[in-house]
């Protein structure tokens, strides 16, 4: 999988941009607020059909313009292909084209240009609350395993229904009657979710540990620990056993849930903790270590996608070099030797031996 060229019209601060990319490292240099992240955002949009910075497509259209036009030329699934998105400043719905043919939904982009993104906000994945870490796992697994995506969607609906029952039963006690059925089904579907998550995190941890060891010159050991329902002592057990353990935990907390009016137990509380040399990153990791660990997880995510699909996703790294020492910067610029990488950086004296350097200034490619 490879992005060959990108053409933008009236996207963010770009009136017009035509950029060519090489198969290896593409280092995008420029001072702050020049448009480096905007370029990555355009690539990510043509990959996923959404922005990683805003939920409002109108914000992607350059101020004063009627619409934005994004075009990509790429090599995917063994052949040259094109992807295009037209976004409008008003309420008119966007238009998506693949191979010049207009598509009904953005789902047509799935698998066409797969990307793995790291941006500064990703640091909060390891330092912040559990929800962001669950999202990291769920986003990757939903792409790789359709059965997981279906199970997660069902569990989310069940959780929403059970939560409404627990919140409103005081006003209507009869709402409690179907509660055992919701709990039973949540335990069944929850067992599927835990099984997938445990196996994915095991593979992610193994791959991330290798990258992090290279990153740190063998000085640091990265490990992950999966945290799920406390009655589960072996998350790799068969799904029947996992169901029984989750259901047991539900029964223990049944009265507490009714009294609290909240759903207190289940894989919607899952988390994983990251350690460097057996010390938790969340509590003890420096900014540089946290950033290195986060990038290692992203590289591992890309590797697992490559193993599964046979194609290596495009890696988008936004402002990763700041707060890394010289050795770790060199790893990012010169030691990631597989697949295509787009890296943004504010330090205009940076170079890469593996690819191409591009300079962005005020929405123009210099």
Secondary structure, DSSP 8 states (H G I E B T S, - for coil): -EEEEEEEEEETTEEEEEEE--SSEEEEE--TTSSHHHHHHHHHHHHHSS-SS-S-GGGGB-TT-SEEEEEEEEEETTEEEEEEEEEESSS---EEEETTEEESSGGGGTTTS-EEEE-GGGHHHHHS-HHHHHHHHHHHHHHH-HHHHHHHHHHHHHHHHHHHHHHHTTT-GGGGGGHHHHHHHHHHHHHHHHHHHHHHHHHHHHHHHHHHHHHTTT---EEEEEE--TT-S-TTS-HHHHHHHHHHHHHHHHHHHHHHTS---SGGG-EEEEEETTEEHHHH--HHHHHHHHHHHHHHHHHHHHHHHSS--EEEEES-STT--HHHHHIIIII--SS-EEEEES-TT---SSSEEEEEETTEE-
